[in-house]
Amino acid sequence: MRIIGVIPARFASSRFPGKPLALINGVPMIKHTYTQALGAKSLDTLIVATDSEEIECYCHSQAIPVMMTSPTHLTGTDRVAEVATRLPADLYINIQGDEPLIQPQSIEEVIAEFASYGDSYMAYNLYKSADSKEAQSPHTIKVITNTQDELLYMSRTLIPHSKQGKEVMYKKQVCVYGFSPQALKIFARHKKTYNESYEDIEILRFLELGFKVKMKETQYSSISVDTPSDVARVKEALRTASSKPNFGGGGNCL
């Protein structure tokens, strides 16, 4: 089974322009993400997919495999789908470029789920428990699953809601996705679906098109960098970590 990891990296983020090249302890975020993901030994290839010449230049300076993709893509998964038309594989892992603390074990968990269930599901994803404070943030995507850990819905709002006012045990999405080539073809040929367009959660497209998504509970987590203030959280996590990744220096083409 050939498995390709793809890190979509868009320069023109509305909330955080230039986010993939934001420095974290002197190293651009995209290199943190790439170096962490390299720890997933089941990946045959790991590549950055971007529409930015600046990101491409930086990746070349660091010997990070990179592919230029269309600037018209609306989601990271669309970018992964373009990679799939040019690099054949059995499974594509979408690794978010704004997850500089991504745990390689979470990537391996998605791969293991695909190895177990194959084409029984259109997509694979992870979730873990979230406390009520985390759940309040619209950047934390809440997850609803059935008893088979199949996805029922995701939302940026607080779900489920307790009518009786009971304490809710929330589940939050961990942003590592697994897609077959067929899944990416289906995703790419459809426009954003109704709920997807409101929630801005791309995996909802599969649910709305009538396909099943397999979730798996994980103990691994990360910190998504959605705004400049999140960089400080990542720095603090690196500072307090018992073992820190060994990153090289930055390039000279920023």
C-alpha positions as CSV (number, residue, x, y, z in Angstrom):
1,M,0.0,0.0,0.0
2,R,1.5,3.3,-1.1
3,I,0.7,6.2,1.3
4,I,1.4,9.9,0.6
5,G,1.2,12.6,3.2
6,V,0.2,16.0,1.9
7,I,0.6,19.3,3.8
8,P,-1.6,22.0,2.2
9,A,-0.1,25.4,2.7
10,R,-1.9,28.6,1.6
11,F,-0.2,31.9,2.0
12,A,-3.2,34.2,1.8
13,S,-5.1,33.3,5.0
14,S,-7.8,35.8,5.8
15,R,-7.1,35.7,9.6
16,F,-3.4,35.2,9.4
17,P,-1.7,36.2,6.1
18,G,1.6,34.3,5.5
19,K,0.8,31.8,8.3
20,P,2.9,28.9,7.0
21,L,6.0,31.1,7.2
22,A,5.3,32.5,10.6
23,L,8.3,32.1,12.8
24,I,8.1,29.8,15.9
25,N,11.3,30.0,17.8
26,G,13.0,31.3,14.7
27,V,11.7,28.5,12.4
28,P,8.8,28.9,9.9
29,M,5.7,26.9,11.0
30,I,5.7,24.8,7.8
31,K,9.0,23.3,8.7
32,H,7.8,22.4,12.2
33,T,4.8,20.7,10.7
34,Y,6.9,18.9,8.1
35,T,9.5,17.7,10.6
36,Q,6.9,16.4,13.0
37,A,5.0,14.5,10.2
38,L,8.3,12.9,9.1
39,G,8.0,10.8,12.3
40,A,5.1,8.8,10.7
41,K,7.2,6.0,9.3
42,S,4.2,4.5,7.3
43,L,4.3,7.5,4.9
44,D,6.1,6.6,1.6
45,T,6.2,10.3,0.6
46,L,5.6,13.6,2.4
47,I,5.1,16.7,0.3
48,V,3.9,20.3,0.8
49,A,1.2,21.5,-1.6
50,T,1.0,25.3,-2.1
51,D,0.0,28.1,-4.4
52,S,2.7,30.4,-3.0
53,E,6.1,31.0,-4.6
54,E,7.4,32.2,-1.3
55,I,6.5,28.9,0.4
56,E,7.8,27.0,-2.6
57,C,11.1,28.9,-2.3
58,Y,11.4,28.2,1.4
59,C,10.7,24.5,0.9
60,H,13.4,24.3,-1.8
61,S,15.9,26.0,0.5
62,Q,15.2,23.3,3.2
63,A,15.0,20.3,0.8
64,I,11.4,19.9,1.6
65,P,9.4,18.3,-1.3
66,V,6.9,20.8,-2.6
67,M,4.3,20.9,-5.4
68,M,2.8,24.1,-6.8
69,T,-1.0,23.8,-7.0
70,S,-3.8,25.9,-8.3
71,P,-4.5,29.3,-6.6
72,T,-8.3,28.8,-7.1
73,H,-8.6,25.9,-4.6
74,L,-11.1,26.7,-1.8
75,T,-10.0,24.1,0.7
76,G,-6.9,22.1,1.6
77,T,-8.6,18.9,0.5
78,D,-9.0,20.4,-3.0
79,R,-5.2,20.9,-3.0
80,V,-4.7,17.3,-1.9
81,A,-7.0,16.2,-4.7
82,E,-4.8,17.9,-7.2
83,V,-1.7,16.2,-5.8
84,A,-3.6,12.9,-6.2
85,T,-4.0,13.5,-10.0
86,R,-0.2,13.8,-10.3
87,L,1.1,11.3,-7.7
88,P,-0.6,7.9,-7.5
89,A,-1.2,6.3,-4.2
90,D,-3.6,4.1,-2.3
91,L,-4.2,6.5,0.5
92,Y,-3.6,10.3,1.0
93,I,-3.2,11.8,4.4
94,N,-4.1,15.5,4.7
95,I,-1.9,17.0,7.3
96,Q,-2.8,20.5,8.2
97,G,0.0,23.0,7.6
98,D,-1.0,25.0,10.7
99,E,-0.4,22.1,13.1
100,P,3.2,22.6,14.1
101,L,2.9,20.1,17.0
102,I,1.2,17.4,15.0
103,Q,1.9,14.0,16.6
104,P,3.2,11.3,14.1
105,Q,1.2,8.7,16.1
106,S,-2.0,10.4,15.0
107,I,-1.1,10.0,11.4
108,E,-0.3,6.3,12.0
109,E,-3.8,5.9,13.6
110,V,-5.6,7.1,10.5
111,I,-3.5,4.8,8.4
112,A,-4.3,1.9,10.6
113,E,-8.0,2.6,10.4
114,F,-7.8,2.6,6.6
115,A,-5.9,-0.6,6.7
116,S,-8.8,-2.1,8.7
117,Y,-11.8,-0.8,6.8
118,G,-10.5,0.3,3.4
119,D,-13.2,1.5,1.0
120,S,-16.0,0.9,3.5
121,Y,-15.7,4.6,4.4
122,M,-15.2,7.6,2.2
123,A,-12.9,9.4,4.6
124,Y,-11.1,8.9,7.9
125,N,-10.6,11.4,10.8
126,L,-9.8,11.6,14.5
127,Y,-11.4,13.1,17.6
128,K,-10.6,13.4,21.3
129,S,-12.3,14.7,24.4
130,A,-12.5,18.5,25.0
131,D,-13.2,20.4,28.1
132,S,-16.0,23.0,28.2
133,K,-13.5,25.9,27.9
134,E,-12.0,24.5,24.7
135,A,-15.4,23.7,23.3
136,Q,-16.5,27.4,23.6
137,S,-14.1,28.4,20.8
138,P,-15.5,28.5,17.3
139,H,-12.0,27.3,16.2
140,T,-12.6,24.0,18.1
141,I,-14.7,21.8,15.8
142,K,-17.1,19.7,17.9
143,V,-17.8,16.1,16.7
144,I,-20.9,13.9,17.0
145,T,-20.5,10.2,16.3
146,N,-22.7,7.1,16.6
147,T,-21.9,3.9,18.5
148,Q,-19.7,2.7,15.6
149,D,-17.6,5.8,15.7
150,E,-19.1,6.9,12.4
151,L,-19.5,10.7,11.9
152,L,-23.0,12.1,12.4
153,Y,-22.1,15.8,12.3
154,M,-19.4,18.4,13.1
155,S,-20.0,22.0,14.1
156,R,-18.3,25.1,15.4
157,T,-21.2,25.6,17.7
158,L,-21.6,23.8,21.0
159,I,-23.0,20.3,20.2
160,P,-24.6,18.3,21.7
161,H,-26.8,20.6,23.7
162,S,-28.1,19.4,27.0
163,K,-31.8,20.3,27.4
164,Q,-31.6,19.4,31.1
165,G,-28.5,21.5,31.7
166,K,-26.3,18.4,32.4
167,E,-22.5,18.7,31.9
168,V,-21.7,17.7,28.4
169,M,-18.7,15.6,27.4
170,Y,-17.6,17.2,24.2
171,K,-15.5,15.7,21.4
172,K,-13.2,17.8,19.3
173,Q,-11.8,17.1,15.9
174,V,-8.1,16.3,15.5
175,C,-7.3,17.6,12.0
176,V,-5.6,14.6,10.3
177,Y,-7.6,13.1,7.4
178,G,-7.3,10.0,5.3
179,F,-8.7,9.8,1.8
180,S,-8.7,7.2,-1.0
181,P,-8.1,8.4,-4.6
182,Q,-11.8,7.9,-5.3
183,A,-12.8,10.0,-2.3
184,L,-10.7,12.9,-3.5
185,K,-12.2,12.7,-7.0
186,I,-15.7,12.9,-5.6
187,F,-14.7,15.8,-3.3
188,A,-13.1,17.8,-6.1
189,R,-16.0,17.5,-8.6
190,H,-18.5,18.9,-6.2
191,K,-18.9,22.5,-5.0
192,K,-19.2,23.3,-1.3
193,T,-22.3,21.8,0.1
194,Y,-25.0,23.6,2.2
195,N,-23.8,22.9,5.7
196,E,-20.1,22.9,4.7
197,S,-20.4,26.4,3.4
198,Y,-21.8,27.7,6.7
199,E,-19.7,25.7,9.1
200,D,-16.5,25.9,6.9
201,I,-15.8,22.3,7.7
202,E,-14.8,20.5,4.5
203,I,-15.4,16.9,5.7
204,L,-19.1,17.7,6.0
205,R,-19.2,17.5,2.2
206,F,-19.0,13.8,2.3
207,L,-21.8,13.5,4.8
208,E,-24.0,15.8,2.7
209,L,-23.3,13.7,-0.4
210,G,-24.5,10.6,1.4
211,F,-21.1,9.0,2.2
212,K,-19.9,7.5,5.5
213,V,-16.9,8.9,7.4
214,K,-15.1,6.8,10.0
215,M,-13.9,8.5,13.1
216,K,-11.4,7.2,15.7
217,E,-10.9,8.4,19.3
218,T,-7.3,9.4,19.9
219,Q,-5.3,10.5,22.9
220,Y,-3.0,12.6,20.7
221,S,-3.7,16.3,20.1
222,S,-2.0,19.4,18.7
223,I,-2.5,23.1,18.7
224,S,-4.0,24.6,15.6
225,V,-2.6,28.0,14.7
226,D,-5.6,30.0,13.5
227,T,-4.6,33.5,14.6
228,P,-1.2,35.2,15.5
229,S,-2.0,34.8,19.2
230,D,-1.9,31.0,18.8
231,V,1.8,31.2,18.1
232,A,2.4,32.0,21.7
233,R,0.6,28.9,22.8
234,V,2.8,26.8,20.6
235,K,5.9,28.4,21.9
236,E,4.8,27.7,25.5
237,A,4.1,24.1,24.6
238,L,7.5,23.7,23.1
239,R,9.1,25.4,26.1
240,T,7.5,23.1,28.6
241,A,7.7,19.9,26.6
242,S,9.9,17.2,28.1
243,S,11.5,16.5,24.8
244,K,11.7,19.0,22.0
245,P,12.0,18.2,18.2
246,N,15.4,19.1,16.8
247,F,14.7,21.7,14.1
248,G,17.2,23.3,11.7
249,G,17.5,26.9,10.9
250,G,15.4,28.9,8.5
251,G,16.1,29.6,4.8
252,N,17.2,32.8,3.2
253,C,14.4,33.3,0.6
254,L,11.6,34.8,2.8
